[in-house]
């Protein structure tokens, strides 16, 4: 899910639908993302575009920070690290 505000309204894009768009395959990485999403308006319509924020190696997964939120997969990572008795603090 990607939430954004445009023209005073809130919009949500659900990338779960199977289609030909490659952007829906970009995963979350809130610790060390290699891309950032920017909204670009073209001919009066919003387009969500990914831009690299650092060099990306061939074969490296393309990721961006999904933003704030209690995403279930983030909780699982913290729980796994907790079970290994590793203390992790995210600021």
N, C-alpha and C positions, 0 to 999 in steps of 0.2 A: 504494500500500500504506500502511496506517495500522496501526501496532503500538501496543498499549496493554496494561496490566496491570489486571485486575479480578478480585476475589475470589481472589487468589493465583495466578491463571493468566494466561498471556500469550495475547493475542488478536491477530489480524491481519485487517484488512478490505481486500479487493481491490476497488478501484473500477473495474476494467477491464470488468466485466460491464455490458452495456447494459441499463439499466432506467429507471424514471421518476424516480429520485432525482436531485435537482439538486446535492447535495453532492459527488458524484463529479466534477463539472465544475470544482471549485475548484482552481486551480493553485498551484504552489509559488512563493514569493517569500521567500527567506531574508534579503534585504537590507532590504526595505521592505514587509512584509505589511500588509494593512489589517484582517485578522481573526485571531482566535486560536481554537483548538479547545479546548473544555472538555468533560469527561465529566460528565454529569448522570445520576444514578440515579433512575428513575421506576418505581414498583411493582416494585422489586427487579431491574430490568434496566438495563444501561447504554445511554445515548444520547449520541452524539457531536454536539455543537452548536457552530456557528460564532457568534462574537460579534465585532462590530466593535470595533477598538481605536483607531480614528480615524474622522473623517468620511469617507464614501465618496461620491464625486461620481456623479451619474447617468451611466450608460454605462461607468463604471470597472470593470475586471475585479476580481472578488473573489478574494483570495489569502490564503494563510497560509504560515507556515514549516513545511515538512515535517519539520523537525528535523535532527539530525545524521545524516550519512550521505553516502556518496560517490555521489550520484545522478548518472547519466550526463549529464543535461542541464546540471548545474552544471559538470561538467568541460568540456563543449563551450563554455560561455560563457567560462570561463577561457582555454581554448585560443584562441578567436577573439580575445580581448583580447590574448593573448600574441602572436599573429601580427600584430596591428596595432602591436606594440611598445609596448603599454600595460602598465604594471606595476600589478597589482591585488592588494591584500592584504586577505584576509578574516580577521577575528579572531573 
